[in-house]
Amino acid sequence: MRPWEGNDLVPPSATAVWHAFESTRLALLDHRVAQLGRTHPALIEAIVARCVRRSQMLSFQQIVASCPRAEQRVLLTFGALARRWGRVRAGHVHVPLRLTHQNLADLVAARRPSVSSALGVLASQGLVTRTPGGWAIATSVLDDDLPPNLAC
């Protein structure tokens, strides 16, 4: 949101990098949109709802980053991805995102080798498996009752 504005909390040398894993559309919402909002309040309501959702996602990312183990971080992230983009199949939820180990490492604030190891552990437990079209996530990952060794 408004990346061109300065932020006193972030060093000037910090940069943001965006990656689109799937086909994506972006829109520039400038002063003209604010003017339209005067006569179309539902437009402003929708924009504010997206801002709130973004704020919630940033809070979730902080929770993920606070987990000490890569397995926990990866599992929480896959749970969120499964809830958002997953399709229920027999015995699992298919997440149709072709994420590499490096992509996942970027998402969970870990190094790629740690994520690769974590994926091996989670695969051996039958929780996460790579498929040709994305990832298969065990339905138990979507439950609140994770094994004690995987809960943060």
N, CA, C and O atoms as a GROMACS GRO file, in nm:
protein
  608
    1MET      N    1   0.084  -0.117   0.000
    1MET     CA    2   0.000   0.000   0.000
    1MET      C    3   0.089   0.124   0.000
    1MET      O    4   0.170   0.143   0.091
    2ARG      N    5   0.074   0.205  -0.101
    2ARG     CA    6   0.145   0.332  -0.115
    2ARG      C    7   0.296   0.316  -0.093
    2ARG      O    8   0.353   0.381  -0.005
    3PRO      N    9   0.362   0.231  -0.171
    3PRO     CA   10   0.504   0.205  -0.149
    3PRO      C   11   0.594   0.326  -0.174
    3PRO      O   12   0.709   0.328  -0.131
    4TRP      N   13   0.542   0.426  -0.243
    4TRP     CA   14   0.622   0.544  -0.272
    4TRP      C   15   0.637   0.635  -0.151
    4TRP      O   16   0.723   0.724  -0.151
    5GLU      N   17   0.555   0.616  -0.049
    5GLU     CA   18   0.566   0.699   0.070
    5GLU      C   19   0.674   0.646   0.163
    5GLU      O   20   0.692   0.524   0.174
    6GLY      N   21   0.743   0.734   0.227
    6GLY     CA   22   0.847   0.694   0.321
    6GLY      C   23   0.789   0.631   0.446
    6GLY      O   24   0.671   0.647   0.475
    7ASN      N   25   0.874   0.560   0.519
    7ASN     CA   26   0.833   0.495   0.642
    7ASN      C   27   0.947   0.512   0.740
    7ASN      O   28   1.058   0.465   0.716
    8ASP      N   29   0.919   0.579   0.851
    8ASP     CA   30   1.023   0.606   0.951
    8ASP      C   31   1.077   0.479   1.016
    8ASP      O   32   1.186   0.482   1.073
    9LEU      N   33   1.003   0.369   1.010
    9LEU     CA   34   1.044   0.246   1.075
    9LEU      C   35   1.139   0.162   0.991
    9LEU      O   36   1.208   0.074   1.044
   10VAL      N   37   1.142   0.187   0.860
   10VAL     CA   38   1.222   0.104   0.769
   10VAL      C   39   1.343   0.184   0.722
   10VAL      O   40   1.328   0.299   0.681
   11PRO      N   41   1.463   0.124   0.727
   11PRO     CA   42   1.581   0.196   0.679
   11PRO      C   43   1.566   0.231   0.530
   11PRO      O   44   1.505   0.155   0.455
   12PRO      N   45   1.620   0.345   0.488
   12PRO     CA   46   1.607   0.387   0.348
   12PRO      C   47   1.665   0.286   0.249
   12PRO      O   48   1.623   0.281   0.134
   13SER      N   49   1.761   0.206   0.293
   13SER     CA   50   1.824   0.108   0.203
   13SER      C   51   1.740  -0.017   0.182
   13SER      O   52   1.770  -0.098   0.094
   14ALA      N   53   1.634  -0.035   0.263
   14ALA     CA   54   1.549  -0.154   0.252
   14ALA      C   55   1.468  -0.147   0.122
   14ALA      O   56   1.418  -0.042   0.084
   15THR      N   57   1.458  -0.262   0.057
   15THR     CA   58   1.378  -0.267  -0.066
   15THR      C   59   1.277  -0.380  -0.054
   15THR      O   60   1.296  -0.477   0.020
   16ALA      N   61   1.170  -0.365  -0.126
   16ALA     CA   62   1.066  -0.468  -0.131
   16ALA      C   63   1.070  -0.534  -0.268
   16ALA      O   64   1.089  -0.466  -0.370
   17VAL      N   65   1.053  -0.664  -0.270
   17VAL     CA   66   1.048  -0.738  -0.394
   17VAL      C   67   0.916  -0.814  -0.398
   17VAL      O   68   0.879  -0.878  -0.300
   18TRP      N   69   0.847  -0.807  -0.509
   18TRP     CA   70   0.720  -0.875  -0.525
   18TRP      C   71   0.736  -0.985  -0.628
   18TRP      O   72   0.802  -0.966  -0.730
   19HIS      N   73   0.676  -1.100  -0.600
   19HIS     CA   74   0.675  -1.212  -0.694
   19HIS      C   75   0.531  -1.254  -0.715
   19HIS      O   76   0.455  -1.270  -0.620
   20ALA      N   77   0.492  -1.273  -0.840
   20ALA     CA   78   0.359  -1.324  -0.870
   20ALA      C   79   0.375  -1.470  -0.910
   20ALA      O   80   0.443  -1.501  -1.008
   21PHE      N   81   0.313  -1.561  -0.833
   21PHE     CA   82   0.326  -1.704  -0.860
   21PHE      C   83   0.223  -1.752  -0.962
   21PHE      O   84   0.238  -1.860  -1.020
   22GLU      N   85   0.122  -1.673  -0.984
   22GLU     CA   86   0.017  -1.704  -1.080
   22GLU      C   87  -0.013  -1.577  -1.157
   22GLU      O   88   0.035  -1.469  -1.121
   23SER      N   89  -0.090  -1.588  -1.261
   23SER     CA   90  -0.132  -1.473  -1.340
   23SER      C   91  -0.196  -1.371  -1.246
   23SER      O   92  -0.282  -1.405  -1.165
   24THR      N   93  -0.155  -1.245  -1.258
   24THR     CA   94  -0.195  -1.144  -1.162
   24THR      C   95  -0.234  -1.014  -1.233
   24THR      O   96  -0.175  -0.978  -1.335
   25ARG      N   97  -0.333  -0.946  -1.179
   25ARG     CA   98  -0.370  -0.814  -1.228
   25ARG      C   99  -0.350  -0.713  -1.116
   25ARG      O  100  -0.388  -0.738  -1.002
   26LEU      N  101  -0.292  -0.598  -1.149
   26LEU     CA  102  -0.272  -0.491  -1.053
   26LEU      C  103  -0.346  -0.367  -1.101
   26LEU      O  104  -0.369  -0.350  -1.221
   27ALA      N  105  -0.383  -0.283  -1.009
   27ALA     CA  106  -0.449  -0.157  -1.043
   27ALA      C  107  -0.386  -0.045  -0.962
   27ALA      O  108  -0.356  -0.060  -0.844
   28LEU      N  109  -0.367   0.067  -1.027
   28LEU     CA  110  -0.318   0.186  -0.960
   28LEU      C  111  -0.440   0.263  -0.910
   28LEU      O  112  -0.523   0.308  -0.990
   29LEU      N  113  -0.450   0.277  -0.780
   29LEU     CA  114  -0.563   0.347  -0.721
   29LEU      C  115  -0.515   0.485  -0.678
   29LEU      O  116  -0.456   0.500  -0.571
   30ASP      N  117  -0.539   0.585  -0.761
   30ASP     CA  118  -0.490   0.720  -0.734
   30ASP      C  119  -0.603   0.812  -0.691
   30ASP      O  120  -0.711   0.766  -0.653
   31HIS      N  121  -0.580   0.942  -0.698
   31HIS     CA  122  -0.679   1.040  -0.652
   31HIS      C  123  -0.812   1.030  -0.726
   31HIS      O  124  -0.916   1.066  -0.672
   32ARG      N  125  -0.809   0.982  -0.850
   32ARG     CA  126  -0.934   0.968  -0.925
   32ARG      C  127  -1.027   0.866  -0.860
   32ARG      O  128  -1.149   0.882  -0.862
   33VAL      N  129  -0.969   0.763  -0.801
   33VAL     CA  130  -1.051   0.663  -0.732
   33VAL      C  131  -1.116   0.726  -0.608
   33VAL      O  132  -1.232   0.699  -0.578
   34ALA      N  133  -1.040   0.809  -0.538
   34ALA     CA  134  -1.097   0.878  -0.422
   34ALA      C  135  -1.214   0.966  -0.463
   34ALA      O  136  -1.314   0.973  -0.392
   35GLN      N  137  -1.201   1.033  -0.577
   35GLN     CA  138  -1.312   1.116  -0.626
   35GLN      C  139  -1.433   1.030  -0.661
   35GLN      O  140  -1.547   1.069  -0.634
   36LEU      N  141  -1.410   0.914  -0.722
   36LEU     CA  142  -1.520   0.822  -0.754
   36LEU      C  143  -1.589   0.774  -0.627
   36LEU      O  144  -1.709   0.748  -0.626
   37GLY      N  145  -1.512   0.762  -0.520
   37GLY     CA  146  -1.566   0.714  -0.394
   37GLY      C  147  -1.672   0.805  -0.336
   37GLY      O  148  -1.756   0.760  -0.257
   38ARG      N  149  -1.672   0.932  -0.375
   38ARG     CA  150  -1.775   1.025  -0.326
   38ARG      C  151  -1.913   0.983  -0.373
   38ARG      O  152  -2.012   0.997  -0.301
   39THR      N  153  -1.920   0.932  -0.495
   39THR     CA  154  -2.050   0.893  -0.549
   39THR      C  155  -2.072   0.741  -0.546
   39THR      O  156  -2.182   0.693  -0.571
   40HIS      N  157  -1.967   0.668  -0.515
   40HIS     CA  158  -1.976   0.522  -0.508
   40HIS      C  159  -1.912   0.473  -0.378
   40HIS      O  160  -1.801   0.419  -0.381
   41PRO      N  161  -1.979   0.492  -0.265
   41PRO     CA  162  -1.918   0.455  -0.136
   41PRO      C  163  -1.884   0.307  -0.126
   41PRO      O  164  -1.795   0.270  -0.049
   42ALA      N  165  -1.951   0.221  -0.201
   42ALA     CA  166  -1.919   0.078  -0.196
   42ALA      C  167  -1.777   0.053  -0.246
   42ALA      O  168  -1.711  -0.042  -0.203
   43LEU      N  169  -1.729   0.137  -0.336
   43LEU     CA  170  -1.592   0.125  -0.385
   43LEU      C  171  -1.493   0.147  -0.271
   43LEU      O  172  -1.399   0.069  -0.254
   44ILE      N  173  -1.512   0.252  -0.195
   44ILE     CA  174  -1.424   0.280  -0.081
   44ILE      C  175  -1.434   0.171   0.022
   44ILE      O  176  -1.334   0.131   0.082
   45GLU      N  177  -1.555   0.121   0.045
   45GLU     CA  178  -1.575   0.011   0.140
   45GLU      C  179  -1.495  -0.112   0.098
   45GLU      O  180  -1.433  -0.177   0.182
   46ALA      N  181  -1.495  -0.144  -0.031
   46ALA     CA  182  -1.420  -0.260  -0.081
   46ALA      C  183  -1.270  -0.238  -0.066
   46ALA      O  184  -1.196  -0.331  -0.032
   47ILE      N  185  -1.224  -0.118  -0.091
   47ILE     CA  186  -1.081  -0.088  -0.076
   47ILE      C  187  -1.038  -0.099   0.069
   47ILE      O  188  -0.933  -0.156   0.099
   48VAL      N  189  -1.118  -0.046   0.160
   48VAL     CA  190  -1.086  -0.055   0.303
   48VAL      C  191  -1.086  -0.201   0.348
   48VAL      O  192  -1.001  -0.241   0.427
   49ALA      N  193  -1.181  -0.280   0.298
   49ALA     CA  194  -1.184  -0.423   0.333
   49ALA      C  195  -1.054  -0.491   0.288
   49ALA      O  196  -1.001  -0.575   0.361
   50ARG      N  197  -1.003  -0.458   0.170
   50ARG     CA  198  -0.877  -0.516   0.123
   50ARG      C  199  -0.761  -0.470   0.211
   50ARG      O  200  -0.670  -0.548   0.238
   51CYS      N  201  -0.763  -0.345   0.256
   51CYS     CA  202  -0.658  -0.295   0.345
   51CYS      C  203  -0.659  -0.372   0.477
   51CYS      O  204  -0.553  -0.407   0.530
   52VAL      N  205  -0.777  -0.397   0.530
   52VAL     CA  206  -0.789  -0.474   0.654
   52VAL      C  207  -0.737  -0.615   0.632
   52VAL      O  208  -0.663  -0.668   0.715
   53ARG      N  209  -0.775  -0.677   0.519
   53ARG     CA  210  -0.726  -0.814   0.489
   53ARG      C  211  -0.574  -0.815   0.479
   53ARG      O  212  -0.509  -0.909   0.527
   54ARG      N  213  -0.517  -0.713   0.418
   54ARG     CA  214  -0.370  -0.705   0.407
   54ARG      C  215  -0.308  -0.692   0.546
   54ARG      O  216  -0.205  -0.754   0.574
   55SER      N  217  -0.368  -0.612   0.630
   55SER     CA  218  -0.318  -0.597   0.767
   55SER      C  219  -0.323  -0.731   0.841
   55SER      O  220  -0.229  -0.766   0.914
   56GLN      N  221  -0.432  -0.804   0.823
   56GLN     CA  222  -0.443  -0.936   0.887
   56GLN      C  223  -0.337  -1.032   0.834
   56GLN      O  224  -0.281  -1.110   0.910
   57MET      N  225  -0.310  -1.026   0.704
   57MET     CA  226  -0.208  -1.113   0.646
   57MET      C  227  -0.069  -1.078   0.700
   57MET      O  228   0.011  -1.168   0.726
   58LEU      N  229  -0.042  -0.952   0.718
   58LEU     CA  230   0.088  -0.912   0.776
   58LEU      C  231   0.100  -0.962   0.920
   58LEU      O  232   0.208  -1.004   0.962
   59SER      N  233  -0.009  -0.958   0.995
   59SER     CA  234  -0.007  -1.012   1.132
   59SER      C  235   0.020  -1.162   1.130
   59SER      O  236   0.098  -1.213   1.210
   60PHE      N  237  -0.044  -1.232   1.037
   60PHE     CA  238  -0.021  -1.376   1.023
   60PHE      C  239   0.125  -1.403   0.988
   60PHE      O  240   0.186  -1.495   1.044
   61GLN      N  241   0.181  -1.325   0.898
   61GLN     CA  242   0.322  -1.345   0.861
   61GLN      C  243   0.414  -1.323   0.982
   61GLN      O  244   0.517  -1.390   0.993
   62GLN      N  245   0.379  -1.232   1.070
   62GLN     CA  246   0.458  -1.212   1.191
   62GLN      C  247   0.449  -1.334   1.282
   62GLN      O  248   0.548  -1.376   1.342
   63ILE      N  249   0.330  -1.392   1.292
   63ILE     CA  250   0.313  -1.512   1.372
   63ILE      C  251   0.399  -1.625   1.316
   63ILE      O  252   0.469  -1.693   1.390
   64VAL      N  253   0.393  -1.644   1.184
   64VAL     CA  254   0.472  -1.749   1.119
   64VAL      C  255   0.620  -1.726   1.146
   64VAL      O  256   0.691  -1.819   1.184
   65ALA      N  257   0.667  -1.604   1.127
   65ALA     CA  258   0.809  -1.575   1.146
   65ALA      C  259   0.854  -1.594   1.291
   65ALA      O  260   0.973  -1.615   1.317
   66SER      N  261   0.760  -1.587   1.384
   66SER     CA  262   0.797  -1.603   1.526
   66SER      C  263   0.812  -1.749   1.566
   66SER      O  264   0.866  -1.778   1.672
   67CYS      N  265   0.765  -1.842   1.483
   67CYS     CA  266   0.780  -1.984   1.515
   67CYS      C  267   0.927  -2.023   1.501
   67CYS      O  268   0.992  -1.988   1.402
   68PRO      N  269   0.980  -2.095   1.599
   68PRO     CA  270   1.124  -2.125   1.596
   68PRO      C  271   1.168  -2.228   1.492
   68PRO      O  272   1.282  -2.223   1.447
   69ARG      N  273   1.080  -2.320   1.453
   69ARG     CA  274   1.121  -2.428   1.364
   69ARG      C  275   1.065  -2.411   1.223
   69ARG      O  276   0.951  -2.369   1.206
   70ALA      N  277   1.145  -2.443   1.124
   70ALA     CA  278   1.104  -2.430   0.985
   70ALA      C  279   0.982  -2.517   0.955
   70ALA      O  280   0.896  -2.477   0.877
   71GLU      N  281   0.973  -2.636   1.016
   71GLU     CA  282   0.857  -2.723   0.993
   71GLU      C  283   0.728  -2.652   1.032
   71GLU      O  284   0.627  -2.660   0.962
   72GLN      N  285   0.732  -2.581   1.145
   72GLN     CA  286   0.614  -2.509   1.192
   72GLN      C  287   0.577  -2.398   1.095
   72GLN      O  288   0.459  -2.380   1.061
   73ARG      N  289   0.677  -2.324   1.050
   73ARG     CA  290   0.654  -2.213   0.958
   73ARG      C  291   0.594  -2.262   0.826
   73ARG      O  292   0.497  -2.204   0.776
   74VAL      N  293   0.652  -2.368   0.772
   74VAL     CA  294   0.604  -2.421   0.645
   74VAL      C  295   0.461  -2.474   0.659
   74VAL      O  296   0.376  -2.450   0.573
   75LEU      N  297   0.435  -2.544   0.768
   75LEU     CA  298   0.302  -2.602   0.788
   75LEU      C  299   0.196  -2.493   0.806
   75LEU      O  300   0.087  -2.503   0.748
   76LEU      N  301   0.225  -2.391   0.884
   76LEU     CA  302   0.130  -2.280   0.901
   76LEU      C  303   0.103  -2.211   0.768
   76LEU      O  304  -0.011  -2.176   0.737
   77THR      N  305   0.207  -2.193   0.690
   77THR     CA  306   0.192  -2.126   0.560
   77THR      C  307   0.109  -2.210   0.465
   77THR      O  308   0.021  -2.159   0.397
   78PHE      N  309   0.138  -2.341   0.459
   78PHE     CA  310   0.058  -2.427   0.372
   78PHE      C  311  -0.088  -2.434   0.418
   78PHE      O  312  -0.178  -2.444   0.335
   79GLY      N  313  -0.110  -2.429   0.549
   79GLY     CA  314  -0.247  -2.426   0.598
   79GLY      C  315  -0.321  -2.303   0.547
   79GLY      O  316  -0.436  -2.312   0.505
   80ALA      N  317  -0.255  -2.188   0.552
   80ALA     CA  318  -0.316  -2.064   0.503
   80ALA      C  319  -0.339  -2.070   0.352
   80ALA      O  320  -0.443  -2.028   0.302
   81LEU      N  321  -0.241  -2.122   0.278
   81LEU     CA  322  -0.256  -2.135   0.133
   81LEU      C  323  -0.369  -2.231   0.098
   81LEU      O  324  -0.443  -2.208   0.002
   82ALA      N  325  -0.380  -2.339   0.175
   82ALA     CA  326  -0.486  -2.437   0.149
   82ALA      C  327  -0.624  -2.376   0.175
   82ALA      O  328  -0.718  -2.401   0.101
   83ARG      N  329  -0.635  -2.296   0.280
   83ARG     CA  330  -0.763  -2.232   0.309
   83ARG      C  331  -0.802  -2.132   0.201
   83ARG      O  332  -0.919  -2.116   0.168
   84ARG      N  333  -0.702  -2.065   0.146
   84ARG     CA  334  -0.729  -1.960   0.047
   84ARG      C  335  -0.749  -2.016  -0.093
   84ARG      O  336  -0.845  -1.979  -0.161
   85TRP      N  337  -0.658  -2.105  -0.138
   85TRP     CA  338  -0.661  -2.151  -0.276
   85TRP      C  339  -0.682  -2.300  -0.292
   85TRP      O  340  -0.686  -2.351  -0.404
   86GLY      N  341  -0.695  -2.371  -0.181
   86GLY     CA  342  -0.703  -2.516  -0.187
   86GLY      C  343  -0.833  -2.569  -0.244
   86GLY      O  344  -0.938  -2.505  -0.238
   87ARG      N  345  -0.822  -2.688  -0.300
   87ARG     CA  346  -0.938  -2.762  -0.350
   87ARG      C  347  -0.938  -2.898  -0.282
   87ARG      O  348  -0.840  -2.973  -0.289
   88VAL      N  349  -1.048  -2.928  -0.215
   88VAL     CA  350  -1.056  -3.052  -0.140
   88VAL      C  351  -1.060  -3.171  -0.236
   88VAL      O  352  -1.137  -3.172  -0.332
   89ARG      N  353  -0.977  -3.268  -0.209
   89ARG     CA  354  -0.972  -3.394  -0.285
   89ARG      C  355  -0.986  -3.507  -0.183
   89ARG      O  356  -1.001  -3.481  -0.064
   90ALA      N  357  -0.981  -3.629  -0.230
   90ALA     CA  358  -0.991  -3.745  -0.140
   90ALA      C  359  -0.869  -3.749  -0.048
   90ALA      O  360  -0.758  -3.777  -0.094
   91GLY      N  361  -0.889  -3.721   0.078
   91GLY     CA  362  -0.783  -3.734   0.177
   91GLY      C  363  -0.685  -3.618   0.187
   91GLY      O  364  -0.596  -3.620   0.272
   92HIS      N  365  -0.698  -3.518   0.101
   92HIS     CA  366  -0.606  -3.405   0.109
   92HIS      C  367  -0.669  -3.281   0.046
   92HIS      O  368  -0.777  -3.286  -0.013
   93VAL      N  369  -0.599  -3.170   0.059
   93VAL     CA  370  -0.638  -3.046  -0.006
   93VAL      C  371  -0.529  -3.015  -0.108
   93VAL      O  372  -0.411  -3.007  -0.073
   94HIS      N  373  -0.569  -2.997  -0.232
   94HIS     CA  374  -0.473  -2.966  -0.338
   94HIS      C  375  -0.456  -2.814  -0.346
   94HIS      O  376  -0.554  -2.741  -0.362
   95VAL      N  377  -0.332  -2.768  -0.335
   95VAL     CA  378  -0.300  -2.626  -0.347
   95VAL      C  379  -0.231  -2.609  -0.483
   95VAL      O  380  -0.116  -2.651  -0.500
   96PRO      N  381  -0.300  -2.549  -0.580
   96PRO     CA  382  -0.249  -2.543  -0.717
   96PRO      C  383  -0.148  -2.431  -0.740
   96PRO      O  384  -0.160  -2.355  -0.837
   97LEU      N  385  -0.050  -2.420  -0.653
   97LEU     CA  386   0.055  -2.319  -0.667
   97LEU      C  387   0.188  -2.391  -0.687
   97LEU      O  388   0.224  -2.478  -0.608
   98ARG      N  389   0.258  -2.356  -0.790
   98ARG     CA  390   0.388  -2.419  -0.818
   98ARG      C  391   0.498  -2.340  -0.747
   98ARG      O  392   0.571  -2.262  -0.808
   99LEU      N  393   0.507  -2.362  -0.617
   99LEU     CA  394   0.604  -2.293  -0.534
   99LEU      C  395   0.731  -2.377  -0.524
   99LEU      O  396   0.726  -2.496  -0.493
  100THR      N  397   0.844  -2.314  -0.549
  100THR     CA  398   0.972  -2.382  -0.531
  100THR      C  399   1.010  -2.377  -0.384
  100THR      O  400   0.948  -2.306  -0.305
  101HIS      N  401   1.113  -2.451  -0.348
  101HIS     CA  402   1.162  -2.447  -0.210
  101HIS      C  403   1.209  -2.305  -0.178
  101HIS      O  404   1.192  -2.258  -0.065
  102GLN      N  405   1.269  -2.236  -0.275
  102GLN     CA  406   1.314  -2.099  -0.251
  102GLN      C  407   1.195  -2.005  -0.232
  102GLN      O  408   1.198  -1.918  -0.145
  103ASN      N  409   1.089  -2.023  -0.312
  103ASN     CA  410   0.968  -1.942  -0.294
  103ASN      C  411   0.914  -1.960  -0.152
  103ASN      O  412   0.880  -1.863  -0.085
  104LEU      N  413   0.906  -2.086  -0.108
  104LEU     CA  414   0.858  -2.113   0.027
  104LEU      C  415   0.948  -2.052   0.133
  104LEU      O  416   0.901  -1.998   0.233
  105ALA      N  417   1.079  -2.060   0.110
  105ALA     CA  418   1.173  -2.000   0.205
  105ALA      C  419   1.148  -1.850   0.218
  105ALA      O  420   1.151  -1.795   0.328
  106ASP      N  421   1.123  -1.785   0.106
  106ASP     CA  422   1.092  -1.642   0.110
  106ASP      C  423   0.963  -1.616   0.186
  106ASP      O  424   0.954  -1.519   0.261
  107LEU      N  425   0.864  -1.701   0.167
  107LEU     CA  426   0.735  -1.682   0.234
  107LEU      C  427   0.743  -1.702   0.385
  107LEU      O  428   0.673  -1.635   0.460
  108VAL      N  429   0.828  -1.794   0.430
  108VAL     CA  430   0.833  -1.828   0.572
  108VAL      C  431   0.953  -1.768   0.645
  108VAL      O  432   0.978  -1.801   0.761
  109ALA      N  433   1.026  -1.681   0.578
  109ALA     CA  434   1.143  -1.615   0.640
  109ALA      C  435   1.245  -1.716   0.691
  109ALA      O  436   1.286  -1.712   0.807
  110ALA      N  437   1.283  -1.807   0.602
  110ALA     CA  438   1.384  -1.908   0.637
  110ALA      C  439   1.477  -1.925   0.517
  110ALA      O  440   1.454  -1.869   0.410
  111ARG      N  441   1.581  -2.002   0.537
  111ARG     CA  442   1.674  -2.031   0.426
  111ARG      C  443   1.623  -2.153   0.350
  111ARG      O  444   1.556  -2.239   0.405
  112ARG      N  445   1.657  -2.158   0.221
  112ARG     CA  446   1.610  -2.265   0.136
  112ARG      C  447   1.648  -2.403   0.188
  112ARG      O  448   1.563  -2.492   0.187
  113PRO      N  449   1.773  -2.428   0.233
  113PRO     CA  450   1.805  -2.562   0.285
  113PRO      C  451   1.719  -2.602   0.404
  113PRO      O  452   1.683  -2.719   0.418
  114SER      N  453   1.686  -2.506   0.490
  114SER     CA  454   1.600  -2.536   0.605
  114SER      C  455   1.460  -2.574   0.560
  114SER      O  456   1.398  -2.664   0.617
  115VAL      N  457   1.410  -2.507   0.457
  115VAL     CA  458   1.277  -2.538   0.406
  115VAL      C  459   1.278  -2.675   0.338
  115VAL      O  460   1.182  -2.752   0.353
  116SER      N  461   1.383  -2.706   0.265
  116SER     CA  462   1.393  -2.838   0.200
  116SER      C  463   1.393  -2.948   0.305
  116SER      O  464   1.326  -3.050   0.288
  117SER      N  465   1.467  -2.929   0.412
  117SER     CA  466   1.468  -3.027   0.521
  117SER      C  467   1.331  -3.037   0.586
  117SER      O  468   1.283  -3.146   0.615
  118ALA      N  469   1.268  -2.922   0.610
  118ALA     CA  470   1.136  -2.921   0.672
  118ALA      C  471   1.034  -2.994   0.584
  118ALA      O  472   0.952  -3.069   0.635
  119LEU      N  473   1.040  -2.972   0.454
  119LEU     CA  474   0.949  -3.041   0.363
  119LEU      C  475   0.971  -3.191   0.367
  119LEU      O  476   0.876  -3.268   0.355
  120GLY      N  477   1.096  -3.234   0.383
  120GLY     CA  478   1.125  -3.376   0.395
  120GLY      C  479   1.060  -3.435   0.520
  120GLY      O  480   1.002  -3.543   0.516
  121VAL      N  481   1.072  -3.363   0.631
  121VAL     CA  482   1.011  -3.408   0.756
  121VAL      C  483   0.859  -3.413   0.743
  121VAL      O  484   0.796  -3.511   0.782
  122LEU      N  485   0.801  -3.308   0.687
  122LEU     CA  486   0.655  -3.303   0.673
  122LEU      C  487   0.605  -3.409   0.574
  122LEU      O  488   0.497  -3.464   0.594
  123ALA      N  489   0.681  -3.437   0.470
  123ALA     CA  490   0.643  -3.542   0.375
  123ALA      C  491   0.648  -3.679   0.442
  123ALA      O  492   0.562  -3.763   0.419
  124SER      N  493   0.750  -3.701   0.526
  124SER     CA  494   0.761  -3.830   0.593
  124SER      C  495   0.646  -3.852   0.692
  124SER      O  496   0.613  -3.966   0.724
  125GLN      N  497   0.586  -3.743   0.739
  125GLN     CA  498   0.471  -3.752   0.829
  125GLN      C  499   0.339  -3.751   0.751
  125GLN      O  500   0.231  -3.757   0.811
  126GLY      N  501   0.347  -3.744   0.618
  126GLY     CA  502   0.227  -3.746   0.535
  126GLY      C  503   0.147  -3.617   0.539
  126GLY      O  504   0.027  -3.619   0.511
  127LEU      N  505   0.210  -3.506   0.574
  127LEU     CA  506   0.138  -3.380   0.588
  127LEU      C  507   0.142  -3.292   0.463
  127LEU      O  508   0.045  -3.224   0.431
  128VAL      N  509   0.255  -3.294   0.393
  128VAL     CA  510   0.273  -3.210   0.275
  128VAL      C  511   0.347  -3.290   0.169
  128VAL      O  512   0.450  -3.352   0.198
  129THR      N  513   0.295  -3.289   0.046
  129THR     CA  514   0.358  -3.362  -0.064
  129THR      C  515   0.352  -3.277  -0.190
  129THR      O  516   0.248  -3.219  -0.221
  130ARG      N  517   0.462  -3.270  -0.261
  130ARG     CA  518   0.462  -3.200  -0.389
  130ARG      C  519   0.391  -3.285  -0.493
  130ARG      O  520   0.408  -3.407  -0.497
  131THR      N  521   0.309  -3.220  -0.577
  131THR     CA  522   0.239  -3.289  -0.685
  131THR      C  523   0.277  -3.219  -0.816
  131THR      O  524   0.332  -3.109  -0.813
  132PRO      N  525   0.248  -3.281  -0.930
  132PRO     CA  526   0.281  -3.215  -1.056
  132PRO      C  527   0.217  -3.076  -1.073
  132PRO      O  528   0.275  -2.989  -1.137
  133GLY      N  529   0.099  -3.056  -1.016
  133GLY     CA  530   0.031  -2.927  -1.031
  133GLY      C  531   0.034  -2.840  -0.909
  133GLY      O  532  -0.041  -2.742  -0.903
  134GLY      N  533   0.116  -2.870  -0.811
  134GLY     CA  534   0.122  -2.788  -0.689
  134GLY      C  535   0.161  -2.871  -0.569
  134GLY      O  536   0.267  -2.934  -0.568
  135TRP      N  537   0.076  -2.871  -0.466
  135TRP     CA  538   0.106  -2.939  -0.340
  135TRP      C  539  -0.020  -3.005  -0.287
  135TRP      O  540  -0.130  -2.953  -0.302
  136ALA      N  541  -0.002  -3.120  -0.223
  136ALA     CA  542  -0.111  -3.189  -0.154
  136ALA      C  543  -0.088  -3.170  -0.005
  136ALA      O  544   0.019  -3.203   0.048
  137ILE      N  545  -0.188  -3.117   0.062
  137ILE     CA  546  -0.180  -3.088   0.205
  137ILE      C  547  -0.280  -3.178   0.277
  137ILE      O  548  -0.397  -3.182   0.240
  138ALA      N  549  -0.234  -3.249   0.379
  138ALA     CA  550  -0.325  -3.334   0.457
  138ALA      C  551  -0.434  -3.248   0.519
  138ALA      O  552  -0.408  -3.137   0.566
  139THR      N  553  -0.556  -3.300   0.519
  139THR     CA  554  -0.667  -3.223   0.574
  139THR      C  555  -0.647  -3.193   0.723
  139THR      O  556  -0.702  -3.096   0.775
  140SER      N  557  -0.569  -3.275   0.791
  140SER     CA  558  -0.543  -3.252   0.933
  140SER      C  559  -0.466  -3.121   0.956
  140SER      O  560  -0.472  -3.065   1.065
  141VAL      N  561  -0.396  -3.073   0.855
  141VAL     CA  562  -0.322  -2.948   0.868
  141VAL      C  563  -0.419  -2.831   0.889
  141VAL      O  564  -0.383  -2.730   0.950
  142LEU      N  565  -0.541  -2.845   0.840
  142LEU     CA  566  -0.640  -2.739   0.854
  142LEU      C  567  -0.709  -2.741   0.989
  142LEU      O  568  -0.782  -2.648   1.023
  143ASP      N  569  -0.688  -2.848   1.066
  143ASP     CA  570  -0.745  -2.857   1.200
  143ASP      C  571  -0.666  -2.770   1.297
  143ASP      O  572  -0.551  -2.736   1.272
  144ASP      N  573  -0.730  -2.736   1.406
  144ASP     CA  574  -0.661  -2.661   1.510
  144ASP      C  575  -0.570  -2.748   1.596
  144ASP      O  576  -0.482  -2.697   1.666
  145ASP      N  577  -0.591  -2.879   1.592
  145ASP     CA  578  -0.516  -2.971   1.678
  145ASP      C  579  -0.396  -3.030   1.604
  145ASP      O  580  -0.402  -3.143   1.554
  146LEU      N  581  -0.287  -2.953   1.597
  146LEU     CA  582  -0.164  -3.002   1.537
  146LEU      C  583  -0.088  -3.083   1.641
  146LEU      O  584  -0.105  -3.062   1.761
  147PRO      N  585  -0.003  -3.175   1.594
  147PRO     CA  586   0.081  -3.247   1.690
  147PRO      C  587   0.164  -3.146   1.771
  147PRO      O  588   0.203  -3.043   1.718
  148PRO      N  589   0.190  -3.176   1.898
  148PRO     CA  590   0.261  -3.081   1.984
  148PRO      C  591   0.396  -3.036   1.927
  148PRO      O  592   0.438  -2.923   1.951
  149ASN      N  593   0.464  -3.122   1.854
  149ASN     CA  594   0.594  -3.084   1.802
  149ASN      C  595   0.581  -2.986   1.685
  149ASN      O  596   0.681  -2.927   1.643
  150LEU      N  597   0.462  -2.966   1.631
  150LEU     CA  598   0.443  -2.874   1.518
  150LEU      C  599   0.366  -2.748   1.555
  150LEU      O  600   0.354  -2.657   1.474
  151ALA      N  601   0.313  -2.743   1.675
  151ALA     CA  602   0.242  -2.623   1.719
  151ALA      C  603   0.342  -2.518   1.765
  151ALA      O  604   0.445  -2.552   1.824
  152CYS      N  605   0.314  -2.393   1.738
  152CYS     CA  606   0.406  -2.284   1.781
  152CYS      C  607   0.379  -2.247   1.924
  152CYS      O  608   0.445  -2.159   1.979
   0.00000   0.00000   0.00000
